[in-house]
Amino acid sequence: MAAIAECRKQLNRTVIPVFYDVNPSYVRHHDGILSRILNSN
């Protein structure tokens, strides 16, 4: 994740996260550590 974020900054690219084996409501509501990760980038 850190490498992806760094490339995004250096190359000014859009990053689209793909979640595997994750409950959609967990992603939709941005709970827990996911919220911190998404909000920090």
C-alpha positions, -999 to +999 in steps of 0.1 A: +000+000+000+028+024+008+045+017-025+012+023-044+007+056-025+043+067-033+039+060-070+006+078-070+023+109-056+053+107-079+034+100-111+003+119-103-019+089-111-054+079-099-054+048-077-086+027-075-087+003-046-099-033-052-111-051-021-110-089-021-130-110+004-143-079+023-178-072+034-191-043+011-207-026+041-173-025+058-159-006+029-190+015+023-189+029+059-151+031+062-148+014+096-117+009+117-082+008+102-096+011+066-109+045+075-075+057+087-058+043+056-082+058+031-083+092+049-045+094+051-040+093+014 
